[in-house]
Amino acid sequence: MLSTTIGFTLFFAQNMNAQNTVKDTVFKANGNPIITHKYTADPSALVYNNKVYLYTGHDEAAKGKNSYVMHDWLCFSTTDMQTFTEHPSPLSVKDFAWAKGDAWASQVIHYNNKFYWFVSISHGAIHGKSIGVAVSDSPTGPFKDAIGSALITNDMTKGTNISWDDIDPTVFVDKDGQPYLFWGNTILNYVKLKKNMIEMDGPMQTVNVPKFTEAPWVHQKNGWYYLSYATEFPEKIAYAMSRNINGPWEYKGIINEIAGNSNTNHQAIIDFKGKSYFVYHNGALAADAGSFHRSVCIDYLYYNKDGTIKRVIMTSEGVKPVK
């Protein structure tokens, strides 16, 4: 049934979860999930030079294994939201000499003519998750470690005793050019970044929003700042609004319900060619391990006249091509 409802036309033969060893492979999505030859998760998206660049995690757990196995990040691009180019994996855990594993959620941001990739990754010497930064002159890489060490480590955040609270980085550049980093699990942290994008510029602060779990994403539209995030478990996506990046944030409710066959939910929100898109993952392709074999999807996002966001309708049809 999946093959008919979420069919996928490939211009090459490749097994599920095979390592990406070919260059610039073109495929067409036919509904959701948009990628069916690999398990993809934790999407982020960047609009640059009339293209959408989609960056994802890469679920590689063996069949029946009930834990995350993620070694690298993947990169796809599209000009019409239907025909995608898969680029060779531009970044992996091995590119961070100080790290030991787990290529978790990430985001790429374009700033000062460079591309900075903020990643969640396990530190090799300091217990727990950490935030690393890679840099490139191109959105498709190659990327290299921008610092040679972690930007944020688990011993720097004391608000919770869990070792995975320093995950899911997202960066937002305000209209004055000031970049901000948001991240966290159970506690939402944020901090100003220096213009070099690899140093903090001031103290860490926290954002108080209801039932924050993880996966923050910040975007702006029509004078409003939007902070969306995963809430509760299994996860839904909730959001808050503000007139200022520093808050106060007013909780507005749920954007996205629990994604089928997946305990986690992770979103990116972009505008492209006059339409708004909600990028997320579900477990539609995985009958045996949904939460550990996830797949990225894209549906439309709509706003009410007062700026609030309508609930996303998750579809198997996905979005239509745009010119």
Secondary structure, 3 states (H helix, E strand, C coil): CHHHHCCEEECCCCCCCCCCCCCCEEEEECCCCCCCCCEEEEEEEEEECCEEEEEEEEECCCCCCCCCCCCEEEEEEECCCCEEEEEEEEEEHHHCCCEEECCCCEEEEEECCEEEEEEEEEECCCCCEEEEEEEECCCCCCCEECCCCCCECHHHCCCCCCCCCCCCCEEEECCCCCEEEEECCCCEEEEEECCCCCCECCCCEEECCCCEEEEEEEEEECCEEEEEEEECCCCEEEEEEECCCCCCCEEEEEEECCCCCCCCCCCEEEEECCEEEEEEEECCCCCCCHHHCCEEEEEECCECCCCCECCCCCCCCCCCCCC
